[in-house]
Amino acid sequence: MKWVHLLLIIIAISAVAPYVASKNPDGLQKTAELIGVQESSFPALMPGYSVGFLRGDISNVMAMIAGVLIVFTSGYAIIKLRK
């Protein structure tokens, strides 16, 4: 049950994050620029932290929530498989 509460808190933070995030490039983007990696070098599931069929901030919120759910589910599956 504590995992559900933690997941809900993380989703809530993810929903608020696009509204308070900096417009400057993040560390990963900055590092890619410094070493000369083009954005199109690697395919991305949700490029630009957005969902393709949505526009605006809701696209960013949905991408962040989807990312949280993907990581949480993957981590949970790994933990269960290791037991």
C-alpha positions as CSV (number, residue, x, y, z in Angstrom):
1,M,0.0,0.0,0.0
2,K,2.9,2.4,0.7
3,W,4.0,1.9,-3.0
4,V,0.6,3.3,-4.1
5,H,1.0,6.4,-2.0
6,L,4.5,6.9,-3.2
7,L,3.4,6.5,-6.8
8,L,0.5,9.0,-6.3
9,I,2.9,11.6,-4.8
10,I,5.4,11.2,-7.7
11,I,2.6,11.6,-10.3
12,A,1.4,14.7,-8.5
13,I,4.9,16.2,-8.6
14,S,5.1,15.2,-12.3
15,A,1.9,17.0,-13.1
16,V,3.2,20.2,-11.5
17,A,6.7,20.1,-12.8
18,P,6.2,21.4,-16.4
19,Y,4.7,24.6,-14.9
20,V,7.7,25.4,-12.7
21,A,10.5,23.9,-14.9
22,S,13.2,26.1,-16.4
23,K,13.1,26.8,-20.1
24,N,16.8,26.3,-20.3
25,P,18.1,23.0,-21.6
26,D,18.4,20.2,-19.1
27,G,21.7,18.5,-18.3
28,L,21.2,15.7,-20.8
29,Q,20.5,18.1,-23.6
30,K,23.4,20.3,-22.7
31,T,25.8,17.3,-22.6
32,A,24.6,16.1,-26.0
33,E,25.2,19.6,-27.4
34,L,28.7,19.7,-25.9
35,I,29.8,16.3,-27.3
36,G,28.1,17.0,-30.7
37,V,25.3,14.4,-30.6
38,Q,22.4,15.4,-32.9
39,E,18.9,15.2,-31.5
40,S,17.8,12.8,-34.3
41,S,20.7,10.4,-33.5
42,F,18.5,8.3,-31.2
43,P,14.8,7.6,-31.6
44,A,12.8,8.8,-28.7
45,L,9.5,7.5,-27.3
46,M,8.4,11.0,-26.3
47,P,10.7,13.6,-27.9
48,G,10.9,16.9,-26.2
49,Y,9.2,15.6,-23.1
50,S,5.8,15.7,-24.9
51,V,3.2,13.4,-26.2
52,G,2.8,13.7,-30.0
53,F,-1.0,14.0,-30.3
54,L,-1.3,16.6,-27.5
55,R,-0.2,20.2,-27.5
56,G,0.9,22.6,-24.8
57,D,1.6,21.9,-21.1
58,I,-0.9,19.0,-21.0
59,S,1.4,17.2,-23.5
60,N,4.4,17.7,-21.1
61,V,2.3,16.6,-18.1
62,M,1.1,13.4,-19.8
63,A,4.7,12.6,-21.0
64,M,6.0,12.9,-17.4
65,I,3.3,10.8,-15.9
66,A,3.8,8.2,-18.6
67,G,7.5,8.2,-17.9
68,V,6.9,7.8,-14.2
69,L,4.6,4.9,-14.8
70,I,7.0,3.2,-17.2
71,V,9.9,3.5,-14.7
72,F,7.8,2.5,-11.7
73,T,6.4,-0.5,-13.5
74,S,9.8,-1.6,-14.7
75,G,11.3,-1.2,-11.3
76,Y,8.5,-3.1,-9.7
77,A,8.8,-5.9,-12.2
78,I,12.5,-6.2,-11.6
79,I,12.0,-6.4,-7.9
80,K,9.4,-9.1,-8.2
81,L,11.5,-11.1,-10.6
82,R,14.5,-11.0,-8.3
83,K,12.6,-12.5,-5.3
